[in-house]
C-alpha cells in the first residue's frame, strides 16, 4: 500500500479518509466466505484503494491477492461511511473508512490463503457466523441479509 504509506509519512497518525472495497462472496450452498485476519478478527476479503483504481478494480485486486479467486460480476450492495467507521489501529494510525460493499456468486479458481494477511479462510452459514466477526463486517453482512 504505497499510497497510504506515503500519506502516513506526511501526516503521521492523524485521521485520514480512506476508500476501499470488500466483497460478500456467496458459494453454491448459500454460504459466505470469511477471512480470519492476522489481527485475530474475522471479516470479508477486501482492502484499500490504490491511486488510479476504481472501487470495482480495488475489489477484484484484493480478492485475487487475498483468496486467489477471480471475480466475475459484482453488484454494489451499499457504501458505508461516517462516524461509525472511524478506526484507530494498533500502530496508532487513525482513519475514517469509506467502504463499497459488493456481492458476488461469480468466482472462479481455487481458494488460496495469503498467509501474509490471513490465518485462514472458510465459508459459513449466515446463521452460524464465527466469534470475532467485527462490528463493521457484521453491519455489512446484516445489510445484505436484510435485503
Backbone torsions as a table, in degrees:
resi	resn	phi	psi	omega
1	UNK	NA	71.1	-176.5
2	UNK	-63.3	-38.5	-178.2
3	UNK	-60.0	-51.2	-179.1
4	UNK	-67.2	-39.8	178.3
5	UNK	-59.3	-44.3	178.4
6	UNK	-64.6	-41.2	176.9
7	UNK	-61.4	-43.8	-178.8
8	UNK	-62.2	-33.3	177.2
9	UNK	-63.9	-29.1	-179.6
10	UNK	-86.2	-39.8	-172.1
11	UNK	-109.4	-4.5	-178.8
12	UNK	67.6	-136.7	-175.5
13	UNK	-90.4	-2.4	-176.9
14	UNK	-56.1	154.8	-177.1
15	UNK	-62.1	138.7	173.3
16	UNK	-122.1	155.5	169.9
17	UNK	-98.2	118.6	-174.6
18	UNK	-124.3	119.2	177.5
19	UNK	-83.2	148.5	177.7
20	UNK	-160.9	-177.1	-178.8
21	UNK	-146.2	144.9	172.1
22	UNK	-130.0	161.8	-177.6
23	UNK	-129.9	129.1	169.9
24	UNK	-86.8	107.5	-179.2
25	UNK	-101.8	122.2	-178.1
26	UNK	-111.0	129.6	178.4
27	UNK	-90.0	-177.4	-176.5
28	UNK	-66.4	-15.7	177.1
29	UNK	-96.6	13.6	-177.8
30	UNK	59.4	38.0	176.5
31	UNK	-105.7	154.1	-175.3
32	UNK	-103.2	131.9	176.8
33	UNK	-82.1	125.7	177.1
34	UNK	-124.4	151.7	-177.9
35	UNK	-111.9	125.5	173.7
36	UNK	-88.6	104.0	-172.7
37	UNK	-77.5	159.1	-177.9
38	UNK	-63.3	-21.7	177.7
39	UNK	-77.6	-1.7	176.9
40	UNK	101.7	-19.2	-178.8
41	UNK	-89.0	160.5	175.2
42	UNK	-100.2	146.5	178.0
43	UNK	-163.7	-173.9	177.6
44	UNK	-89.3	145.4	175.9
45	UNK	-67.6	142.3	-179.6
46	UNK	157.0	-173.6	-179.3
47	UNK	179.6	-163.4	-173.0
48	UNK	-87.5	149.4	179.5
49	UNK	-72.3	142.5	172.1
50	UNK	-101.0	160.0	179.3
51	UNK	-54.6	134.2	176.1
52	UNK	85.6	-6.6	-179.5
53	UNK	-88.0	150.5	165.7
54	UNK	-85.9	167.0	177.5
55	UNK	-64.2	-37.8	176.7
56	UNK	-63.8	-41.2	177.5
57	UNK	-63.2	-39.0	176.5
58	UNK	-59.9	-47.7	-179.8
59	UNK	-58.9	-48.5	-178.4
60	UNK	-62.7	-44.8	-179.5
61	UNK	-62.6	-48.1	-177.4
62	UNK	-63.9	-40.5	178.4
63	UNK	-62.5	-45.4	179.3
64	UNK	-61.0	-46.0	-178.7
65	UNK	-64.1	-43.4	-171.8
66	UNK	-87.1	-27.4	-173.4
67	UNK	-122.2	-16.9	-173.9
68	UNK	79.8	-2.1	-177.5
69	UNK	-87.8	146.3	173.7
70	UNK	-98.7	127.9	-178.5
71	UNK	-94.9	133.1	173.5
72	UNK	-89.2	-118.4	-177.4
73	UNK	-70.2	143.9	176.8
74	UNK	-124.3	139.2	174.3
75	UNK	-117.6	126.8	178.4
76	UNK	-71.0	121.6	176.2
77	UNK	-82.1	-52.1	-177.2
78	UNK	-175.1	170.3	173.0
79	UNK	-118.3	129.2	-176.4
80	UNK	-112.0	130.8	-179.3
81	UNK	-159.6	174.6	175.9
82	UNK	109.5	-170.4	-174.6
83	UNK	-56.9	-34.3	-179.9
84	UNK	-68.8	-11.5	-176.4
85	UNK	-114.0	34.0	171.6
86	UNK	-89.7	135.7	179.8
87	UNK	-137.3	143.9	169.3
88	UNK	-120.4	113.0	-175.3
89	UNK	-85.4	170.9	-170.4
90	UNK	-58.8	-27.0	179.7
91	UNK	-86.5	2.4	178.1
92	UNK	97.6	-9.2	177.6
93	UNK	-64.2	138.3	177.6
94	UNK	-113.5	144.7	179.2
95	UNK	-155.2	155.2	168.6
96	UNK	-113.2	118.9	-178.1
97	UNK	-90.7	144.6	170.4
98	UNK	-120.1	106.0	-169.1
99	UNK	-117.5	122.1	171.4
100	UNK	-85.3	126.1	179.3
101	UNK	-108.1	119.1	179.5
102	UNK	-107.0	160.3	177.1
103	UNK	-127.6	139.9	174.0
104	UNK	-152.0	150.2	168.0
105	UNK	-117.1	2.3	-172.4
106	UNK	-103.0	83.2	178.2
107	UNK	-129.1	148.6	178.8
108	UNK	-126.8	153.7	174.3
109	UNK	107.7	-174.8	-178.8
110	UNK	-110.6	131.7	179.9
111	UNK	-63.8	124.6	178.4
112	UNK	-132.9	128.3	-178.1
113	UNK	-83.8	126.8	172.9
114	UNK	-81.9	102.7	-174.9
115	UNK	-66.1	-14.8	177.8
116	UNK	-75.0	-19.8	-178.7
117	UNK	-120.5	-21.1	-170.4
118	UNK	-131.2	148.4	170.6
119	UNK	-86.1	-39.6	179.3
120	UNK	-164.6	167.2	173.8
121	UNK	-134.5	141.9	178.2
122	UNK	-157.9	159.6	175.6
123	UNK	-94.4	141.4	-178.2
124	UNK	-132.8	147.0	169.9
125	UNK	-69.3	146.5	-178.4
126	UNK	-63.0	-26.2	180.0
127	UNK	-93.3	9.3	-179.2
128	UNK	-143.6	56.8	-178.5
129	UNK	-78.6	151.3	-174.1
130	UNK	-72.3	154.3	170.1
131	UNK	-62.8	148.4	178.6
132	UNK	91.6	3.5	174.5
133	UNK	-71.6	118.8	-173.9
134	UNK	-69.4	158.1	-178.5
135	UNK	-56.4	-42.7	-179.9
136	UNK	-55.6	-51.5	-177.6
137	UNK	-70.8	-35.8	177.3
138	UNK	-60.4	-39.4	177.8
139	UNK	-60.6	-44.5	179.4
140	UNK	-62.1	-45.9	-177.4
141	UNK	-66.2	-41.9	177.9
142	UNK	-63.4	-36.3	177.3
143	UNK	-61.6	-40.0	177.1
144	UNK	-67.9	-45.5	-176.8
145	UNK	-65.0	-29.5	-177.2
146	UNK	-85.7	-2.1	-179.4
147	UNK	-92.1	NA	NA
